[in-house]
Structures are given as C-alpha cells and as structure tokens.
Amino acid sequence: MQKNNRFTFSRPIALSLAALLSASAFAAPVNYTIDAGHTFPRFSYSHFGFSTQLSRFDKTTGTIVYDAEKQTGAVDIAIDIKSVNTGSTDFNSHIQGEDFLDSAKFPQATFKSTKVTFTDGKITSIDGNLTIKGITKPVTLTVSAFQAMQHPMLKKPAIGATAFTVIKRSEFNAGKYAPYVGDEVRIDIALEAQAQQ
C-alpha cells in the first residue's frame, strides 16, 4: 500500500530547508530606532580640581543598523543640546551660552559612525565623526558592554550598549576657563534601541 507523503520531507530536503530559513533570517541588516527613554549621553569634567562634575542630555534620537551575521553596523545619533541637565536650572542656561555649547546657534550635536569593530561577535568599538557647535572631529567610542537579543517585554529584537570617549572641549570652540575647568571631557553613553517594525 502506497503511503501518503504529502507532508513528509526527506532528511536532505528538510536540512536544506532549515538552512535556507536560518540564512534568510540573517540575510539583511536590521534597522533599530533609539529608545529615548533609555538612552542618555552623560559628560564629566574636572571643576577646578575640586570635584568631577556629572551632567547629561535628556533627549537623544537616532538609528542603528546592525547585521549580526556579517558583523557590520552603523550608528547615527542626534543629541538635543537644549536638553542639557546639569542639576541646576541656572547652570543649564549658562552652559548653553556662546562660550560653551551655544545651543541658540547649534541646537544639536551629532555622531555618525564610519567604522564598527567586532570582537568575538560583539561590538567593541565605534569610530565616527562627532559634531559639536558645527565643528566635526573624529572620535572612537570604546564599547564596554553590548547586548543583542529579543526584548523580554516588547517581544521584538533589541540591542543595548554602553560606550565612552574623551574629547577636548577647546577643540570644539567651548574651552572657556580651561585649564582651570578641565579641558578634557569624558562622554559616556548608555543606549537601547528596538527593531523597526
């Protein structure tokens, strides 16, 4: 008696189909949108040697492209300079003045990647161009933590990273009171992003 094989695949065909489906799942890079509620660039600097001052920006937008299989990526971030949060309303206004960030003329700072480096399948550094006050300089972000997985609550692909770099504010025409107020500024960014769907 002949068996009905309508729903039966031979082992080689089944393995080939599985491989095809697996490959197609990673065939294209995934586009992610920055989660503004969990992405906050912070900056720190020496204040006359008395203390290390810590501040942040409250509004960040942007996109990330991530291809796990090919180990490639791209980062494009915009920071709202007027969202600076120093912990003091008066100093928020002061640091937005012409001698520092000049948010009236330059309301955004941006970072656009030029190279993303992977080690053991994870992003470990990102080279790119940082623009502050209309001045663009190359910087390298050192990535100290990186995660790519299904978001446990949103049920869609998500990525997260923690990274830092050090710049000289005088190179961005924001060097007033240097070197008494530290010229070197460390920028730390903790970000999360979810896949666009």
N, C-alpha and C positions, 0 to 999 in steps of 0.2 A: 504494500500500500504506500503511495507516494505521500510524503509529508508536505504540509503547507509551510513554505519557507518565506512567506511574505514579510515577516517581521524578524527574520533571522539573518544576521550578518556573519560572514566567515571571520575568523580571527584576524587575518591580514587586513581585511577591509575595515574592521572595527578599529584596529590600531591606527590605520591611516586616517580614518575619520577623526579619531581623538586627537591625533597630532595636528590635523588641519584646524580643528576648533581651537586647540590650545594656541596655535600660532596666530590665528585671526584675532584672538582676544588681546594680543600684544602687538598687532601689526602696525598700529598707528599710535602716535603720541597722544597723551590725554591732556586736555586743557583744564586748568583749575582756576577758580576765582578766589582771591584773597578773602578770608573771613575777617572782616573789620572788627568784629567783637573779640577776636583772639590774636590780633596782630598789632604789636606796639613797639615801634623803634624807640630805644632809650639812648641817651647820651650822658657821659660823665666827664668831669674835668676837675683839676685842682683849683681851689679857690684860695689864692694867696698862701697855699701850703697849709692852711688851717683845716681844710676838710675836702673830701671829694663830693662834689655836688652831683645829684642824680635827677634827671628830668626825662620827660618822654613826650611823644606826639600821640594824640588821641585818635587821629583819623588817617588811615592808610588804605589805599586801594591798589589794585593791580591784578596781574595774571601770571601764572606759572605754567609752562609746558614741560611735561615730564614723560620720558619714554624709558621704562624700566628695562626693556629688552635690549635696546640699542645703547642704553646708558648715555642719553643725551638730554638736554634740558635748556630752558630759557626762563629768565626772570625779568619782569617789568613792573616796577613799583613806583607809586607816586605818594609822597607824604605831604599832607596839608600843614604848611608851616604855621598857619594861624591857630592850629590846634595844639600848639606847644603848651605843655603843662609842667611848670616848674614847682608847683605847690604854693605859689604866691601870685595873686592877680596882678599886683604892681609889677613884679618881675616878668610876668608873661608879656606885658606890654613893652617893658624895657628891652627884652631880648629880641623883640620883633622890630626894633628900631633900625635905622640906617647903618649904625655902627656894627650891628650883629647880623641878624637874619633878614632884615628889610622885607618883611612879608607884604608890605604895600606894593612893592615892585616885583617881588619874586614870591608869589603865594605858594609855590610848590618846590619841593626838592624831589629829584628822581634818581632811580638806579636802574640801569639797563645792562643786563649781563652780556658778556662777549664770549665767555667760556665757562662751562660747568665741568668740574672734575669729580670723577667717581673713584672710590676705593672699595674693593670687596662688595660691589653692588650698591653702595650708598654714596650720596653726595658728600664730599668732604671740603670742597672749596668752590667759590664762585668768583670769577674775575668779571669786572664790569666797569661802567662809567657812572660816577656819581656826580650829579649836577646840583650845586647849591649857589644861590644868588647869580645864576646864569653862567657860572664857571664850572667847567667839566674836568674832572681828574680821574685817572684810572685808580681803582682800588681792588683789593682782594678780600672777600669775606671768608673767614675761616668758619666752617660749619662744625660745631661741636656736637650736635645731635641732629638726627634725621630719621623720619618715620614715614612709611607709605603703607596704608592698609585701608580696609573697609571701616568707615566711621561707625562705631558701635550704636550710635543713636540715630544718625541721619541715614544709615544704610546705603551709603554710596562711597566711592573711592575718595580718600582724603590723604593729604600729606601735611607734615609739620616739620619745622626746622628751627634751630637756634644757632645764630651766627654773630660774628663780631668783626670789626675792623677798627683801625686807629688812623685818624687824619690830623692834619694841622689846620686849624681854623683860619690862620693867616693866609693860607693858600687859596681860601675861598673869600677873601676880602672881608673877613669877620674877626680880625685879630686885635681889636682894641683891648688895651690893658695887658697884652702879652709882653713879657713872660710872667708877670706877677699873677695874673689869672692864667692858668695853664693854656698854652697854645695847642698841646696835644689833647684831642678829644676822642674818647673811645665811644664807638657806636655799637650797641647791641640790639639785635632784632630777634624777637620770638614771633614766629608766624605760623598760621594754619591756613589751609586752603582746601576747598572742596571741588570735586569734578563738576564741570558744567554739563547740565543735562537738559 
